[in-house]
Amino acid sequence: MDKSIRNYVSGKWVDALSGRRFESRNPADAREVIATVALSGREDVDLAIGAARDASRAWRLMPAPKRGEILFRAGELLARRKADLGRLVALEMGKVLPESLGDVQEAIDMAYYMAGEGRRLSGETVPSELPDKDCKSVREPHGVMALITPWNFPTAIPAWKLFPALICGNTVVLKPSSFTPACAAALVEALHEADIPPGVVNLVNGPGEEVGEYLVTHPGIDAVSFTGSCAAGERLESLLGKLHRPLALEMGGKNAIIIMDDADLSLALEGVLWGGFGTSGQRCTAASRVIVHEKVYDRFLEMLTQASARLRLGPGIGPDTDVGPLVNEQQMNRVLEYIRIGTEEGARLVRGGKRATDGGCGHGYFIEPTLFADVQPGMRIAREEIFGPVVALLCCSGLDEAIDLVNGVPFGLSSAIYSSDVNRTARAERDLQTGLVYINASTIGAEIQLPFGGWKHSGSGHPEAGGRGGALEFYTRVKVIYRDFSGRLQKAQIDQ
Ligand code: UN1
């Protein structure tokens, strides 16, 4: 497969003005080019923002249920193409096919859900303290939004941002990760075929440092939503703070699963394998720490060691693959570096730890599922996000210590507890300081109808997904309207 991916500006697929292109390659076999892609410069970003500005007024004034119909049609197109898109995700990003299909399904779900929000988008009406006066709040779009999306959920996360932004009446410029441009283009193609008016959605491709920064700081942008690394998010925070520009950030995690001595260990084992090694650990919600009660620690370690040895590495599209490649060489090297750090810090490497090159893995970026035992809370591998198939096992003496360990890192995205004691799980539910808490389930598996957002360094407090209380808060701004029909001067707080 070798696609040609262009930018999408004013309803047309266009090359970068410079004519330059870059390549998107298969991480399971880097010899294979998946797509050649328009390499944008500042002038391409200017055009995209100009198109979004021109389209802004008409889109804002289109009734939200009508906007919803377009989103619904895009959802139907995605659903019809799910099998092909799933394959594309597996090829370009590397995750296994069932997960790739799930990625696409999440985009479809979001399209349908946000289409329905077009008939809700509610504000408030409340009584006035004065006679012959009414008060209401309405939700209005920001205007033109820049959306910056990562490679690990190459259709789901762009959809998390696109569909809420659009239903709320914003026009957008999407800058997807330059490692998964074909997946993002497929999503935009569905909107194009669903007859989204020209200029409402625009797509520019290129690396974050060049194109992304220019885009988000551009005077033509009104608000920004970003998902990606902490380092990039913090940089955006400092740049956009000065511009007083609304910014939603979803960044890293150092998520943990607690396993109590009364847990169903087989169920917990499945949760750890899925949370730790699913998507090769490349999820912001990945379970990279497992905190096990001392009474079951040795037994669980043994179970996990054996089970992780059975995981099969291979290309995402392979029917027998359990764990796919890392997305690129840089990520692979970063993870290998963390494995070196863990060993140097004195953690006990019980499984994996190396790049895998056997059995058809020779030209891809594979790392063996890796397990460190006896990890101490102060170690870097227990505190920093690794974003790879590396799980750190820590031991605890009871629930309070386990909760302190979960909370004792700068991140706060997701956490989980396995226990059959309802009182213990209730205490965990109350005291865990993460935006997502799972009971007897792994750290991953968020559903789109509820907000998704991290606490502390994991996010900026503007969750994705969900409706009111979730994405719709950030993708709109609130306007309060007071209407006085008394025909005389009335003064709030003063007239009694
Ligand atoms: C991410 O971890 O980067 O919760 C997003 C899940 C998915 C979304 C995860 N629905 O597993």
Boltz pocket constraint, residues with backbone or C-beta under 6 A from the ligand:
constraints:
  - pocket:
      binder: B
      contacts: [[A, 106], [A, 152], [A, 153], [A, 282], [A, 283], [A, 284], [A, 285], [A, 286], [A, 443], [A, 444], [A, 445], [A, 446], [A, 447]]
      max_distance: 6.0
